Amino acid sequence: MKILLFTLITTLLFITGNAQTKIQGTVIDAVTHEALPLASVSVTDSISHKVIAIAEADDNGNFNLKFSETPSLIVLTVRYLGYAAFVQKITIDKLNTRLTIALKPINNQLDNVVVDSKKHAVTVSGDKIIFSIDKLGIGEANNGLETMRQIAGIRLDKDDNIQFRGSTDVQIMINGKKSLLQGDALREFIRSLKGSDIKSVEIIAQPSARYDAAGTTGIINIILKKNRGGGFSGNVYSSVGYGEYFKGDNGGQLYYNDSLWSINANGSYYDGKSVNHRQVKQTIQLAEGVRKLEQYNEWLPSTISKNLNIGIERKLTNKQIISTGWQYHKSNEWADTYGTTNEYLNGIPVNIVQLTQFLDNPTERLTGNVFYNFTADSTATKLDAQINYAHYKSNHNGFQRNDYNNTLFMQLNGTNETIYNIINMQIDLNQRISKKIDFEGGIKYSNVVMNYLNKYNTNNPSLLSIPESLLNNDFVYRENLASAYTQLSVNLDKWSVLAGLRAEYYDYDATSRTSNQTNKDSYTNWFPSLSINYKKNDNQYQLSYSRRIGRPTYLALNPYYNYIDAYTLDRGNPDLKPQLFHSFQLNYIYKSSFNVSLYGYIYNKGFTTVIDYNEAKNYNVTYQANASKGNRFGVSAMLPYEPFDWWTMQLSLDGAYNYEKSNIPGFSYNGSGFGYDISLYESFKLKQDWSVIWNGYYSGYSNTPNGYSRATYDFSLSVKKYMLDKKLLLSIGCSNILKKNLYNEVTVVDNVKTEWVNKWETRRFYLQVTYYFGGGKTKRVKSSSLSDENDRI
């Protein structure tokens, strides 16, 4: 820690202690006189041709370069895509004059520019694969979700949530920061965007030392375009859908930008009902024969949720920006569950249990941050500092009743309250050491406090599987996480290398006040990362490695029991330890189109869900535990194809091999398996701003280390129409038309075989209307960085 702080301080002193020459100006369009943001500006010594300084214009086209070398004659070069380059020699005595650089559009060369730019539509940089939306041509006539699903490795699940390589456990970031929005609100925010609002999408499958070390699925960073002009802009939307029940979603976004202020706000309101048809069949081989349990449940949740998000950014000077962003979420879910469990012994019925359950589950979440950024005129130094806060509260109130075939019944009444308070602080410094070398370092501290309270009582304790007292619990969890990182980036002609190291110290204290049981532990872990990139002509390669960690959810360490039904209990495991991964990837891109990745990770103490059958009392206890070891190796590929200008398609493939071994007594297994997914996306742009989108997938039969999954498949169809000069967008469609999108998995461990089938409300018809207003472009304020903490709630 002392070495890192000393490096940061001496670097800053070195920068401020050197005298510098300054050159300032503004870049504008020669025809419209509008500012050209993010134009590239460079200064070169006219004699040695050495690049002295390089910078990027800000959102208003302003640039401000400083350099210590003072040649008598310099060459100023300004470039912007779609415009003729400005190149002019300037003497030192004229540097005190503020320059206005007017670039001329090159419309007559537009076709050539577009063709050339597609060569750089997909690039590798550091630990990222960057997809330029404009250069790929996938933004126009698409909303944000339809644009995202055309990125390699990304697919949408049955509810249009973003998946990466078959998993929804992926961090979504907006402009480099974890989004304040989550779940349905995040999905609807992305959907409400125009595809053309998105500048680029960064896939960070192997996050470098800069990011939290938690997780193996990676990060998707959505970069939105910055504003080119001031004023108000935004959109409002309303959608209705029907599967087996109606549901409605309404919301909007509002932006305001001027030379000093950037303000954005968005809100949404959802009201809907859905259903899950759940089946669990369990076969148990016993000495007296075969015991079979068949459960059929229907879960019917009705949900009302409200989200409000506001962000304010203020430019203090040309070098400094401060912002704050806050999000409030409130929802209430009323859920009825009706079910039947049939028990057989050697094919003869021995028991029938009727289940009736009602739960009222209100939740509330407040998340916010304060963010500060300092950027030197030469952009050689960048400093970010932020404080983030989150408060989360939920209540479960209700009852569960079991009616037995001998007229007896057991009703369990109860309440559960969970409260989280999370705060973290973070500082990041980026320093350009030379034209080819960048240094980055930072520190972070996070504190988590969780209070969990269970209170239950029953009319008939004799029909509970465990003593009633074990269902009551007062649990407090406290965690501290301190981390620091440093990394170095070296950029050569064809090669680039990003190497980093992150250190994390983690300690926790988990106490059950009811049982007077305390569980404490602490860990210090080191997380190296390395990414090597190579570019030559139409070929790009990326080889990356990182060490990762998976921490238990806060409640997983709670030694509580949760009553599921007459045959199933769930409990926490205070002995659960973090799981560690060695993760790697080899990526190849050809002509910014064909993309193939070989990826994998090796882990130890991986989490697994144990099903512990108690033969004497005839019930199951499920809990999380650490399996011995395992690995996953996969390949994913994306092949876009454009038969005609009006017809584009993309074929995506993903296949993975899994191995896992568990030595847990009563739940030991040693197995492997292979699974694969195929998806096809097709878009048809028709006349008069009509478009049709078809997409389908097939997830094949796959073996798992302790069982198998059956094949699932489905397809969706939608039609869109832009009206009122593309201000109004009308979308209508049907998702999962065949109703084959479901969860269907079987596990076989020792003498117990369990089959799960979850069939949600799959086929859904929907209609959405979105109206875009205003002329200003969007600029998102930095959001809070609470990714690891939120994921474990």
N, C-alpha and C positions, 0 to 999 in steps of 0.2 A: 504493500500500500504506500509506504514512504517513497519508494522508487518511482511509482506512478505519479504521485503528487509532485515530486521534485521535477520530473520530466515535463509535466504540464506547466508548472510555474516558470521554469527556465525557458521553455519554448515561447511563452507569452512575453517574457522580458526581452528576449532576443528580437521578437517582431517589433515591439514598441520602441526599441532602442535604435533603430536604423532609420536614417533620413531617406525620404523617397520622393521621386518626381511624380506628379499627378497629371492625368489626362481624363477629361470628363466630356460627356455628350449624350445625345439622344438619338435613337434609331427609329425612323418613321417610314411609312409607305409614301413614295414620291407622288402617287396619284390621289390617294384618299387622305393622306397626312395622318393616318392612324398610327399609333405606336406599334412597334414590332417587338413583342416580348421574347426574351430568351435568345436574342440574336447573338452570334458568336463574334467576339471582338478580340483582336490580337495585335501586339506591337512587336515589330522586328527591327533589329539593327540593319540599316540599309547596306552597310559594308560587309559585316561578317555573316549576315543573313541569320543570325541567332535570334530565336524567339525570346523576347525579354519578359513579356507578360501576356496573359490570356485571361479572358473573363467572359461572363454571360450577362447580357442586359437583363434588367429586372422586369417585373410585370408591366411597367409603364415605358419600357424601351430605354431606360436610363442606364448608363454604364459609368464606372468610376474606377480607373486603373491607377495603381501606384507601382513604381519600380525604382530600384536603387541605382541601376546603370543609367548613365546620361550621355549617349552618343549625340553627335551634333545633328544627325539626320535619322529619322525613324520612318518606318513604313507602317501605316495604320490599315488594317484589313478587317472588313465587316462582312459577314456572310449570314444569309437567311434562306431557308429552303423555298424555292419558287421565285427567287429574286436574283438579279445580277449582282455579283460581288462588288463591293466598294474597296478599291485599293488606291492609296494616296500617300505620297511622301510629305512629311511634316517636319519643319525645323523646330528645334527646342524652344526658340523664343516665342513661338506661337502656341505653346501648350497651355498658357494661362487662359486662352479663349475657349469658352464652352462650344462644342461642335454640335451641329445638327446634321446627321447622316441620313440622306433620303435615298432609299433603295428602289430600283425600278423593277416592277414585275416582269417576268419573262414568259408571258402567256403563249407566245409563238413557239416556245420550247417546252411547253407543259408536258406533252406526251413523253418526251425524252427524260424529263426530270422524274416523272412517275415511274417509268420503267427502271431507271437507275436506282431510285429510292427503294424499290422492292428488294434490291439486293441486301438491304440493311433492315428489312422488316422484322427479322428475328436475329438477335445478337446475344452473345455471352459477354458478361462483364462481372468480374469478381465472383461472387457466389450466386449471381442472378442469371436467369435467361429472360431477356426482355423482348416482349412482343409489342411492336408499334402498331396500334389499331388503325391509324390512317394509312400507313404503308401496306398493311395487310388487306385493307379495303373491307373490313368486317364491321365497321361502325355504322355506316349509313343504313337506314331503313331497319335497324335493329334496336331493341332496347338493351339495357345493360346486361341482363341475364343472357339474352340470346347472343350477345357479343362474347361474354365470358365462356359460354359452352363451346366456342370454336377455338379455344386455346388448348394446346396439347396437354393431355393428362386430366383436363377438367371435364366433369360430367355433372348433370343435375339429377338429384334423386327424385323419388315420387312426389315430393312436396316442393320441388324446384330449389332445394338447398344445394349449395355448391359442394361437390365432391372432388377430391384430388386422388387419383390412383385408387379409386374405390372406397375412400374413407371421407366422412364428413368431419373428422377430427383434424381440421386444418385451420390455422390462424388466418383470418382475413384482416388485412390492413388497408387503410385509406391514406394515401400520400405519406406512407412510411410509418404510420402510427396505428396501433390497434384501434379498430373502430369502436366508438361508444355504443353503437347499435349492435344488437345481437338477435339471433333467432329470426322470427318472422319479420321484425322491424328491419333488420339488416337486409334480408332477402328482398323485401318490398322497396327499400331504398335503392338497391342496385337495379331492380326491375324498372323503377320510375325514371332512371337515367336514360338519355339517348345514348346509343352506342358511340356516337360522335362526341359525347362529353368526355369520353375516356381517352386519355393521351396514350397510355401504355399499360400493360399488365406485366408484372415481374413475378416469375416463379422462382422461389428460393427453396429448392428441395433439400439442400444441405446448408442450413443457416450458419453463417460465420460466427466468430466469437462476439460480434457486436450484439447479437440477439440472445435472449434467454435460452438456456441449454435444454429446456423442457420440450418433449415431443419429438416424434420421428416423421410425422406426415409432411411437415414443411410449412411454408408461408406463401400466401398469395397477396401481393401488394398491388392495389389498384391505384394508378396515378391519374388524377383528373386534370383536365386542362385548366390553366390559370386564366384569369380575366384579361381581356384585351381592351376593355373599356369600362367606364363607370356606369352606375345606375342600378336599377332593380331588374331582377330576372327570377325565374322559378318555374314551377309547374304544380298543378293539382291533378289528382287522379281518383278514380272511383272504379271499383271492380266488384263483381258478384260471381259466385261460383256455386256449383251444385254437384255433389257426388251422390251420397244418400241423404244429405241434409244441405240446406242453404247456408251460405256464409258470405259476409261482405267485408270489404277492406277499403278504407278511404284515407287519403292523406295528401300531403303537399310539401313543397320545399320553396324557400324564399332566400334570395341572395341579394346583397347590396355591396357594391365595391366603389371606392373612389381612391384618390391618391394616398390616403392615410388609413382608411378603414376598410375592413372586410368583415361582413356580418352574414352569417347563414343560420337558418332555422328550418327545421322540418318536424313534422308531426304525423302520426297515423292513429287510426282507430279501427279495431277489428272486432267483429261480432260473428261468431259462427259455432256450429256444432259438427262433430265428426264421430267416427265409430272405429273400433278395432275389434275384429272377430278373431279371438285367440283360442288356440287349441294346444293342449299339452298332453302328450301320451307318454307314460312311463312304464317300462317293463322291467321287473326285478326278478332275477333268478334266485330262489330261496331253497332251503333244504326240503320244505314241505311242498314245493312246486313253484308255479309262476304267479306272481302278484302283478296285476295290471291296474293302473290308474288312468282314467280318461277324463280330462277336464275340458269344458267348453264354456268360455266366458265372452260376454259382450261388454266392452267398455265404451261408455257414451259420455264424452266430455263436452260441455258447453263453455265457451271461453269468450270473455270480453277483455281486450287489452288496449292500453293507451300508451303512446310514446311521444315525448317531446324532447327535442334536441336543439340546443342553441350554442353557437360559437362566435366569438368576437376577437378580431385581430387588429392590432394598432401598430402602424409603423412609427417607431419613435424617432429614428434617424435613418439615413440610407444604409446604416450598418446594423441597426437593431430593430427587432420585432418582438412584441409581447402579445400573447393571446391566452384566452381561456375558453374552455368548452365544457358544457354540462348536459347530461341526459337524465331524464326521469322516465321510468317505466312503471306502470301499475297494471296488474291483471288480476282477474278472478276466474277461477275454473271450478265449475260445479260438475262433478262426475258421478254418474250412476254406473254400477257394475252388476250384472246378473249372470249367474253361472250355475253349472251342475257338474259335480264330480261323481263318476261311477267307479266303484272299486270291485275288482274281480279276483278270485283266487282259483286258479286252474279252470278258468272260464266260467265259474259260477259267481253270480252277483252276491256280494257280502255287505255292501253299504252304498247308500246314495246320500250325498250332501248337497243341499240347495244353498247357493250363495246370493246374498243381497248386500250391497255396499253403497254408501253415499259418502262423498268427501267434498268439502268446501275448502278450496286452496287459494286464498288471496296471497299475492306476492307484490313486493315493492322494491325498486332498485334506484339508487341515486349514484351517479358516477360523474366525476369532474376532474379538471386539471388546470394548472397554470403553466404556461410554456414560454420560455425566453430563448431567442436566437440572436447571436452576434456573428456577422459575416464581414470579414475585412474587405476593403475595396478590391483587392486583387483576387478575392475568393480563395486565397491560399490558406486562410484560417476560418474555421467555423466552430462555434461553441453553442451547444444546446443544453438547457437546463429545464427540468420539469418536476412538478409535484403532482401526484395523482391520488385520488381518493375514491373509495367505493363503499356504499352501505347497502346491504341486501337483507331483506326480511321476508320470511314466509310463514304461513300458518296452515296446518292441516287440522280440520275439525270434521268429525263425522262418526259413523258407526259401521260395523260389519256384523252381519247376522248369518249364522249357519243353522239350517234346519235339517235334522237328521231323520232317517226313515222310521225311527222308533218314537216319533212325536216330540223328542227332546230338541231344544234349540239353545244356542249360545250366542249372545250378543255382546260384542266388544265395543265400548264407547271410549273415545279418546281424543286428545288434542296433541299437537306437536308444533313447537315454535323453534325456528332457526334464524339466528341473526349473525351476519358477518359484517366486520368493519376492517377495511383494507386501506393501507396508505403506503405509498412508495415514493422515493426520490431518486432522480437519475441525472447524471451529467455526462455529456459526450463531447469530445474535442476531436476535430479533424484538422490536421496540419499538413500542407503540401511542403515537403522537404525540398523537392526539386521537380522539374517538369515530368519526371518519370516515377517519382516515389512519393507516396502519401502515407502519413502516419495517423492512426486513430486510436483513441483510448477513452475509457469511461469507467464510472463507478455507479452502483445502484444499491439501495437499501429498501427492503420491503418488510412490513409488519402486518400480520394477520391475527385477528381475534375472532373466534367463533363461539357462540353460545347455543346449545342445543338442549331442548327440554321435551321429554315425553311424559304424558300422564294418561294412563289407561285403567279401566275397570270393567268387570264383566259380571253378568248375572249368574254364571255357572263356571267357576274356576276349574271344576273337575274335567271339563271338556277342552281346556287349553292343553297344548302339548307341553308347556313349560309352566313353572310357577308364575303367577300373575305379577309378582314383584320384579321379574326380569324384564318386563315390558316398560317399566318406569325408569327414567334415567335423566339425570341432570349432568350434562357433559360440557366441558370448556376446553377449547383448543387454542393454543397460542403458538405462533411461528415467527421466526426472524430469519431473513435471508439477506446476506451481504455478498456482493459480487464486484469484481473488477475485471477489466479486459484490456488487451492491447492487440493491435494488429497492424500489419505493414502491407501495402499494396505496391507492386512494382509493375510498370507498364512499359514493355519494349515494343519493337516494331510488330512482330507477329505473336509474341508471347506476353502473357500477363500472369502474375502470381499474387494471390492473397493468402497470407498466413497469419493466424491469430491464436491467442491463448486466453481462456476465460477461467477464472477461479471463483468458486462459490462456496460460502460457508452457510450451512443450514442447520438450525436447531429448532426443536419443537417440544412442547409440553402438553400432553393430552391427559386430562383428569376427569374421571367419573366421580362426581360428588356423591352420587347415590351409593356406589359400591366402595368408595374411598380407594379407588384404584388409579394410580398415576403411571403414565408411560412417557419416558423422556428419552431423547436421543439427539445426536448431532453428527454432522458429516461435513467434511471438507473434500471437494472434488475439483479436479482439473479437467478442462474441456478444450483440447486442441482442435484447430480446424485448418484446412488447407484446400485451396482451389487453384488449379492450373488450367489456363485457357490458351488455345492456339487457333489462329485464324490464317487461312491461306486460300485466296481466290474465293470459290463458292463453298468452301468447307470450313466448318467451325467445330472445335472439340473442347470439351470441358471435363476435367477429372477432379472430383472433390471428395473430401472426407471430413467428418466431424464426429466427435464423441457427444452423445446426448443422454438425457436422463428423463425418466418418467416417475413423477412423485405420486404417492397415494392421494386420493381425494381426502378432504378433511374428515368427512364422516366415516371413511373406510377404517380409520384407526379407533373408532368409537366402539367399545365392547358392549354394544346394545343388541337387543333383539327386536326385530320388526315382524309383526304377524302378517303374513301374506294371505294364507287360506288354511283350511283344516289340515292340509298335508304339507305345508311349506312355511318355513321361517327363514328370515334373513338376519345376519348379524355382522357386526364389525370385527376387525382383526387387529388388535393392538401390536401384533408382531410383524405387521406388514412393513417391508423395507422398499426403498426406491429401486427401480429397475434401470440398468445402465445399458447403453447401446453403442456399438461401433457402426456408424452409418456411412455409406459411400454411394457414389454415382459416376457413371461415365456417360456423357451426352454427346450426340453427334447431330449436326444440322447441315443440310445440303440445300443451297440456294434459298435460304430463308423459308423453306417450305417443308420438305421432308425432315422429320425430327424423330430420333430414336434414342431411348435411354435404357441403359442397364443400371439397375439400382439394387440395393440390398442393405440389410443390417443384421448384425449378430448381437444377441443380448444374453444377459444373465439375470436370474431372479425375476423373470418376466411375470407380469400379473396374469392370473388365470382365475376363473370363477369355479369354485369347488362346489359340488353337490354331494353332501354327506348324508347318506341314508341311514336312519336309525331303525334297525330291524325290530328292536324290542318294542318301540312305541309307534312304529309305522308312520314316520314323517321325515321330510328332508330339511336340512339346514344348509343354506347357501351362503358363501362368504368369499371374499377375495384373498388370494394367497400368492406366494412367489413360486412359480414353476422353476425347475432347475436351470434350464437353458434352452435356447432356440435360435432360429434364424429365418430370414425371409429374403429370397432372391427373385427379382422380377425384371421384366422387360416391358416397356411401353413404347408405342409408336404412333405417329400422326402423319397422315398423308392427305393434304388438301388437293383438290382437283377442280378445275373450272372448264367444263365442256363448252360453255358459251358465256358471253358477258352477263347474261341474265340468269345463269344457273351455276351455282357453286355447291360443292359438297366436301365433306371431310370425313374420312374414315379413321377411327381411333381404335387401337388394340392395347390390351394390358393383360399380361399373364404373370403369375407368381407361384413360386415353390415355397412351401412352408415346412419347417421341422420344429418339433418341440418335445421335450422330455420332462416329465414330472415324477418326482419321487415322494409326493405327499401321500402319507399312509391312507389307504382307502380310496385314493383318487390318483393312482399312478398310471401313467401311460407313456408310450414312446412311439411316436408316429410322424408321418409326413404326408403331404398332399399337394396337389396342384389345382389352381383355379384360373379362370380367364374371363374377360369381358370384351365384347365387341360392340361398338356404337357407330352409327352413321347419321350424319347431319346433312340436310339438303335445304337450300334456300333458293327460291325462284322469285326474281324481281320482274314484275309484270308492268304493263303500261298504266299510266295515270296513278302512279304511286301505290299500286297494289303489290302485295308480296305474300307468298305462301311458304310456310316452313314445315318440314317433316323431319322428325328425328325418331330413331328407334334404337333399342339396345338388346343384347342377348348376353346373359350371365350364365355361363355353362355349369354343368354338374361339376362339383369340385370336392376332392377329399381334403379333410383337415387332419391335424395331428391326432384328434380324438373323435373323429366322426366324419360327416360329410354334409354338403349342402346341395339341395336339388336345384335344377336349372330354373331360371326365371327370365322373362322377356316381356317386352311391350313396346308400343310406339305412340307418339303424340302428333297432333296436327293443329296448325293455327293459321289464321288469315289476318292480315293487317292492311290498314288503309290510312295513309296520311291525307289530311285535308287542311284547308285554310292556310295554304303556303307552308305546310309542314308544322303548323302550330298545334294541330289537333291530331291525335293518334287513336285510332279505333282498333282494338285487338279482340278476336273471338277465336275460341279453340276448344279442344278436348285433349286432356292428358291421360295417358295410360288407358288407351281405348280398349285393350283386350282384357283388362283387369287381372293381369298376370304378375303385377309388381307386388311382391310380398316377401316376408322373411320366412324361410323354410330350412331349418337346420336340425341335424340329428347328432347327438353325442353318445358314444359308447365307451364307458369306463368301468372296468372290472365287471361286476354282475348287474350293472344298471344301464339301461338304454333309455334315452330321453329324446323326444321329438317335439320341437316347437314349430308352430305355424302362426304367424301374425299377419292378418290380412286387413290392412287399413282401408279406408275409403279411397280406393285407387282411381277408378274412372271419374274424372271431374270435368264438367263443362264450365267455361268461364267467359266473362265479357268484361273488358277493361277499357275505360276512356281516360286519356291523359291529355291535358292541355298545357302547352308551354307558352310562357309569356315573358315579355321584357327583352331587352337587347344586350344586357350585360352577360358576361360569361361567368361561370362558377369558379369559386376559389374556396376550397375547404380549409377550415381552421384545424390546426393540429389537434388530434384527440388523445385521450389518455392512454398510457402504456401499462395495462393491467392484464396482459395476455395470459401469463402462466397462472396468476392468482384466480382470474375469472374462470379459467378452464377447469379448475379443481373444485368449484362450488358444487 
